């Protein structure tokens, strides 16, 4: 059991990569704290984990609310301890030229994708530093390292999360706390479906995007959850400040 007797808190865990990560962590012995704004789907993840013999609880959490995030983290840390934080919650936006992006869309995406990660790290670090151990895994994107046209706000947030992760790793390392980032390419999730809806023919767009990858397909949530599990576990005890690209070879094609 790679996470036996550890408590793992995951944001955006009601679907996609977060959901699969929650299940994988539970399978490896962790007590999993599932958080999301979607209470119904979040509770379903809890049921699935418990039916499989795992242990978990759900907290509704809007990651943009700093005080709310802090309250959830404090409650979990006081009751179960906190060994791993996976900042997974994220949103996208329709493909739009930078000059046409509305202030409301810009602020919303920054609020979730960047400030949500900031709020999580700020809430968890005092607990992890005090206990002298902990692992933070932030979920970035290929947009953390590559700029994508018509995805200015998304790319800005994911690029910022990369350097935030490096900063946390440098600051918290002396206290025994690690911080790493995963950078997935296009992964078959609800977020991808929302992105494809901006095309005239979503299925044709999916096929064209798949052809741009050397592996000629998109990623699956499981293929991101497993690397997250690795970075969260003691198997990655000497890995910190790293951005792990999980992109089917897109960035080298």
N, C-alpha and C positions, 0 to 999 in steps of 0.2 A: 504493500500500500504506500504509494508515493506521497500522499498527503494525510496520512493517518494522524489523528489527534490535532489537526490544524483547522482553523476557522478561515473560510474564504468568503469574502463579500464581493459580489459581482453586480455591476450596474447594467441596466439594459438587458437583463437576463430572461426576459419573457419570450424572446424570439431570437432566431438567427444564431450568430456566433456566441452571444451571451448564454442563450439557452443550452446550446451544445456544450459550452464550457462548464456550465453549472452541473450538467449531468456527468461529464467526465471527471470533474473534481470529486463529486459524490462517490463515483465508482472507485476512486482512489483513496477513499476513507475520510474525506474532508467533511466537516459540518459546513453546509453551504447556506449563505444568506443571499437569497434572490431578491433583487430590488428592480423596480421598474415603475413607470407611470401607468402601465396596463395591469391593473390588479387581477382581472379575470384570468388572463394568460399566465401571469406570474404564479397564481395559485395552482394552475394546471401543471406548471413545471415542478412545484413542490410535490404535488400528488404523484407525478411520474417518478420523482426521485425516491419518495418513500415507498412506493410500490416495488421499487427495485432494491429495497433494503437499505437505502441511504437515509441521511438525516438532514433536514433543511427547514428554513423558515422564510417567510416572505415579509418584506416591508415595502409599502408604496413609497417611492422616492422620486422627486423631481430634482435632478442633479444640478439644475441652475439655481436652486435655493440653498445658499450656503448654510444657513442656520439649520434647515431641515436635514441636510447631509450630515452636519456635525452631530445632531441629535441621534440619528440612526447609528452612526459610527460609535458614538459614546455608549449607547445602549448595548450594542453588540459586543463591544470591547469589554464592558463591565460584566456582561453575563457569560460570554464565551471566550473572551480574548479575541485578538485580531492578528492573524498571521499573514494573510494575503489579501490585497485589494486589486481587483481587476476593473479598471476604468474602461468599460466597453460601450456605454451608452453613446449613441451618435446619430446624427441626422444628415441628410443631404439637401440639395436644392436643385430645381430644374436648371438645365443647361442654359446659361444666360451670359451675354457679354458683361464685363465688369461694370461698364457705365450704365447698364440697364438693371442692375441688381438693386432692389428696393432696400431702404433702411431697415424695414421690419424683417425681411428675410436675412439680411446680413446680421442683424443683432441676434436673431433667433439661433442661427447656425453657430455663431461665436459663443452664445450662451451655453449651448449644449456641448458642442465639440471641444471647446477650449476651457471655458470657465467650469464646466462640469468636471473635467479632469483636475483642474486647479483646486476646486472645492473638495474633491475626494482626497487628493494628496494632503491638502492643508488639514483636513479632519483626521486622517489616519496617521500621519507622521508622528505626532506627539505620543501616541500609544505605542507605535513600533519602536521609536527611539527609547522610550522608557523601559521597554522589555528587552532591548538590545538585539532585536531581530525583526525581520519582516521582509516581504517582497511585494512590490507594486508592479503590475503589468498593465501598461496603457495600450489601448488599441488605436493605432494610427491607420495609415493607408499608404498605398504607393504615392498618394498625393503628399505624403510627408517628405518625400525625396524628389518627386517630379512635379512640375507644374502642369496642370491640365487645362486646356482651353475651355472657356465657358464654365469653369468651376473655381472661380477666384476665391470666393469666401470659403468653400470647403477646403481648398488647397492651403489657404492661409491658416486655417485652424489646425489642420493636420501637421503642417510644417512647424507651427508653434509648439504643438504637443511633443514633437521630436526633441526640441531644445529644452522644453520643460522637463522631459524625462531625464535628459543628460544632467541638467542642473540638480534635480532631486537626487540622482545617483551620486553626484559629487558631494553634495551637502550631507546626505544621510549615510553614505558609506562608512564613515568613522563610527557610526552608531550601530553598525551591523545590519543596515537596511539596504536592500538592493532595489533598483528600479530599471525596468527594461520596456521596450516598445516592440510590438509586432506591426508589420506593415503589409497587410494583405492586398493583393490585387482584387479584381472583380470577383466577388464571392456570391454564390447563389442564395441570396437572402431577400427579405422584403424590401430592404433599402435599395438593392439592385433593381427590383421590380419597379419601384417608384422612379428611379432614374430612367429606366427604359421607357416609361410611359411618356416621356417628353419627346420621343421619336415618333414619326408617322407610322412606322411599322416596328413595334417593339421586338417581335420575334426575329425579324430580319436583322435588326440592330444587335440582338443577342448573338446571332450566328456570326455576324461580321466582327464583333468584339472578340469572340472565341477564337477566330482565325488569326488574330493578332498575337496570340500566345503561342510560344513554341510547343506547349503541350496540347494545343488546339482544343482547349476547353476552359471553362471557368472553374474557380475553386469551390469547394464544399465547406460548410461551416465546420465540419469535423476536422478538416485539414488546417484550420486556424486554431481550433480548440486544443488540439494536441500540442502544438508549440507553446501555447499559453500555459498549458499544464506543465510542460518542461521548465519554462522560465519561473513558474511559481514554486517549483519543487526544489529540494536540496540538491538535485542533480545539476542544477545551474548555480551552485553556491559561489562560483568564482566568475559569474557573468553579471555584469551591471553596466548600465549606460549604453546598452547595445540596442540597435534597431534591426530586428530580424525580418528580412524581406521574405514574404510568402506569396509569390506572384506567378508561379508556373513559368518562370523565365522571361516574363514580359520586359523587365528592365534591362535585359541584356540582348534582346532581339534586335 
